[in-house]
Structures are given as structure tokens and as C-alpha cells.
Amino acid sequence: MIRFRGDVITLPRRRNQGQNGETAEKAATEERDYSVRAVERVCSILNLLQESIDGVSLIEVGQATDLPKSSAFRYLWTLEAHRYVERDEHTGLYRLGLGFVGMQSRHLEVLRERARPWLENLRDEFEETTNLGLLDGDHVIFVDIVESRHKVRLAASRGDRDPLHSTALGKAIAAQLPEARVRDLLERTGMEQHSANTITTAEGYLDELAKVRRLGYAVDNGETSADGRCVAAPLLGTHLPAALSISAPAARFTLKDVERAAKVLIDVADQITTNPVTTQRAAERTGP
């Protein structure tokens, strides 16, 4: 959990015009479908499994892919043979297998490497602690942290785990998940009241997530620690449930500061996920 640290307080692609005078309008109408139906079905199966906590049945896979049970079974059997899917012998439900672990680990390392220079730049710009968080089971884990240089600061430790319902990182990530999964996660963990501002009902939390999706960022306004404040933006398009945040003592990080920081965070999150060139330039500005 984030705590105060310090000496005093510990708290469709564009086509070119053809040589024979082909107009752009005509070229725009010539759309080709290069998709492979079998690959699309595999993607549908994997997406379904990714959104499930307890696993999915053969019938659910067939419905999601519009396949008869016999065909859905063959897809699952093939994925299971390559360890991308595993079947629970007791329940008969399917879930993602260990074949993805290595890929996810490398994907996370790439994300950390790309986010690090931005976290350092954000820390220098706002003079507060910056964080990279990831959904790990039913909590948020701090994957990387660049601490503020202030003697009194709000900071967690790398590897710490915080709840979804009271943190800005948790809200930013949960806002991108299906509602059914959010409800399942809240039911598993409960909604402990950490302060007077903590949201403690599922409906109230879902309303908060709708606000997060509308604004593009999430705020922890003294909900985890009464004297702390945090703002976070999701890392969309990474295929990982992750977010960036800035956290600070509330006395130093006003709501006006939060609004300004949120705009910067949204832009940085977009740069990290869509523009490797600017990420490299951020690293060059930061230096070794």
C-alpha cells in the first residue's frame, strides 16, 4: 500500500493513386478482407478465456465462436496440446494455460522498459512519486516506481499490492474490464473502508468507473490514505491491464494539480502504447 515516507512523517490503410489515373475515391472503395476465419475464432476463444476468472465451458466457447460443440472441442484440444489452454478435470472448465506465462513475462518487461523514462520525466515535472501498476489476480501490483525527492512523500515499494476499489490505479484498470468481472473481483476481495472517502458498495464503484471512462482518468481522493491523493490513466492498447499514476500528500497535490496531471498522464499513456519513437526520445532526455 502507498505510505508516506520521510524524515518527519511516515504516512483501412490508405492507397496511392494508380498509374492509369485511378482516383482516390475508387481506390477507397476497393477494400479487401485479409482475415483468416480460423485465426479469428482462436482469438475469440482466447479473449473469452482472458475475461473469465473461473474458466469457461465448452458450450460457452461454442456460443462465442458460433461453432458446433465438436468443432469448438477441436480448437480447444489443439490449444491445450500447445499449453495455451488448460482444462480443469474436476469442473470441465477451460482457462488460459502456462504457454502464455513466458510471453506475458516478456511483454511486461517490455512495458516496464518503455514506461520507465516517462515515469522519471513525470516525477521531475510534478516532483511527486510516479507508478506503473498492473492487475495481479484481484489486486493491483506496483511494477515500477520512481519516488519523489521530497522528504515527505507518498510512495509504495515495488511488488506491493493494493486493492482495486480504493486506488486510482485500481479504478483506471477496472474501468477497462467487463462489469461481470469487476463484480466478481469485488465479491472476492470485499470493499474494506480505509477512510471516510472509500467507496464501499459495488454500485457506487461501478458509477465511479463510468466516470473514469468518461474522463479518461481515475482519482483516489483520500480513499486509501486520508492524507494522500493519486491520479491514474490506463495504458490502453497494451493487452495488459495496466495504468500509470502520480501520487502525493493531499496537502501538496491539490485537485487543480490533479486535473493538470491527468491531462499529461493521458498523453503519456498514449505515447507509451502507440509511439515507440517518442518513448526512445524520452529515454534520451532522461539519460543513463
N, C-alpha and C positions, 0 to 999 in steps of 0.2 A: 504494500500500500504506500502511496506517496506520503511522505512525512516531512516536517520542517527539519532543516539541518542548519547548524551554525554555531557560533561561539556563545550566543546569548540564548537562543530559543531552539528547542528541539521539538518540533511540531511535524456506288458503281463507278469504278475507275474512269477517268476522262480519256477520250480517244482523240487522236490527231486527225486533221482533215486529210482525206485520201488524195492520191496523186491525180485521180481522174475527176477532181472537182467535187468530191463527196462533201456535202455540207455537214456542219457540226450537228445540225438538227437531225439529219438522217443517221449520223453515227450514234447519236444518243439513243436512238430507238433500237439499235442493234445490240440488245443485251443477251448475253449468253449465261447459261447456268452450268457452272463447272462443279457443282456439288455432287458428292457421291452418297447415294441413299444409305448404304450400309454404314458409312462413317458417321452420317448424321444420326443414325439410330444408336450407334455406340456412344456418341456424345450425349444423346438424350438419356441413355441409361446412366452414364457417369454423373451427369448433372443431377439426376434424380437421387442417386446414392449420396452425392455430396450434401444435398439438402436434408437428408434423413439423419436422425440421431440413433434410432434403434434398429435401422435396417428396413428394407422393403421386400415385399413378397413377389413371387413370380407373376401373379395376376397384375400387381401394380406396374411392374415393368412392361408387361404386355399392353396395358392401357396407355402408358406414357409413350410407347413407340408405335402403337397401332399395329402390333404383331400378334399372331396367334400364340398360344402358350408354347407350342412345340418350337416355334422359331425363336421366341424370347429365351427359351431354355438354352438353345444352341449358342446364342450370343453370350449368355451368362456363363455357360460352360467354357467357352473359349477364353473369356476374360479371366475366369477362375484358373484356367490352366496356365495363364501367364502371370498369375498372382496379383492382377489388378482388381479382382473381386474375390471375396471370400463368403462362404455360406455357413451360417450357424447350424450345426447339426441338430440342435435341440428345437429351435424355433422355425428353421427352414428359411429364415430371412437372409437377404443378401446385403452386404455392406462393402465399402471400399477396402481393398486389400493392401498388403505390405509392399506391393510393387510400386506404390506411389510414394512411399516414405523417402526413398533416395531422391526422387525428383523434387518433392516438396522441400526437403532439406536444402538442396542446391538453390531452388527458387527463392527460399527465404534468405539465403546468404547473398544472392544477387540483389535482392531488395534492400537488405541492410547496407550493402556496399554503395548502392545508388542513393540511399536516403542520408547516409552519414554526412556528406559535405553540406547538404541542405540543413540538417539539424544543427550543425555548427554555425552556419550562416544565420539561421533563425535565432539561435542563442545570442549571437553577437548583436543582432539587430534589436532584439527586445530585452536583452540582458536577463533573460529568465531561462529556466530549465526546459529543454525540449525532449520529446519522447517519440519513439516508434513502438506501437503496440500491435499485438496480434491476438485473435481469438484462439485460445488454447482450451479445448473442452468447453467448460461452462464459465470460464473466467478470461480476463484479458491478461496476457503476459507482456512484460516490458522487454522488448527485444533489443533496444538500444536506447541510451540516454546520454544527453550532453548537459551537464549540470551548469546552472547559473554560477557566476563568480561572486555573487553577493554572499556575505557571511550568513545571512538569514535567507534561506531559500526553501522551496518546495521541491522535493526530489524523492524518487524511489530508487531501487537498486535493480540492475539488470537481472532478469529472471524472476522478479517479484510478480505476484498475481493479484489483480484487483477485481472486484465484482463488476458485472455488466451494468447493473441498474443505477449505480450512483456515480459513475465516472464518465468524463467526456469521451475518452477513448471507447469505452463500452457502448455508449449511446451511438457514436459515429459508426461503429461496426455493426451493432444490432439493427440500425436503421436500414441496412442493406440486406438483411436476412428476411426470409419468409415469416409472416406473422406466426404461423403454427410453430416454427422452430423457436421463435422468441418466447412464446408462451411455455414451450417445453423447458427451455433453459431457465426461465424464471421459476417454474414449478420445482425444478431440481435444486436450485440454489436458495430459493426463498428471497425475500427482499428486506434484508436487515436495515433498520433505521440507524444510520451512522450520525445523523444530525437532524435538526428540526426541518431542514430543507430536503431531506431524502425522499424520493418518490417511493411509496411502499405498496402501490396497487398496480396490477397488470394493466388495467385500463388507463390509468394515469400515465404509465410508462409508454404505452402504445401511442397515446396522444402526443407525448413528448417526442417520440420517434417520427411521427408525422411532421412535427415542427422542424426536426433535424433535416428531413428530406426536403422540406420546402426551402429552408435557409441554406442548406449545403454544409452546415457545421453544427457541432454539439457543444454544450456548455455544462460544466459541473460548477454550479454556483454555491459553493459551500455544502455540497451534498455528501461528500466523502469525509472531508475535514471542514469543520465550521469556519476555519480561518483561511481556507485555501480556495483557489479559483483556477479553472482549467478550461481551455478551448481546444477542440479537436476537429479535424477534417478527415473523411475517409479517403483511402487510396483506391480509387475506383479503377477497374481495368487491370488489376494485378493478378486476379484469380486467387488472391489470398484475402481473408477477412482482416484487413489491417487499417491502421489510421495513424496520423501524426498529431502531436499535441504540444501545447505550451502551457506550463503550469507555474504558479507563483502564489505568494501570500496575497490574500484578497486586498489587504491594505495598500499594496503597491501595484496591483493589477486590477484597475477599475473596469467597470462594464464598458466604458468607452474604449479602453485599451483592448478589451476582448473583441469588440467589433472590428477594430483596425487589424488586430492579429488574425481574425478569422478570414478576412479577405486575402491576406498574404498566405495563410495556410492553404486555402483552396487553390490558389495559383501554384504554390509549390507542389502540392499533391498532384496537380495536373502535369507539371513539368517532370516530376519523377516518373510518372507512369506512361507518359507519351513522348518525351523528348530526351533521349539519351545524350544528345549533343549539349544541351544546356546543363544537364547533370554533370557532364565532364567539365564544363566551364566553371560550375560551382566548386568542383573539387580543386580546380586550378587556382581559383581565388582563395580557397581555404589554405592550400599549400600542404606539404607533407606533415 
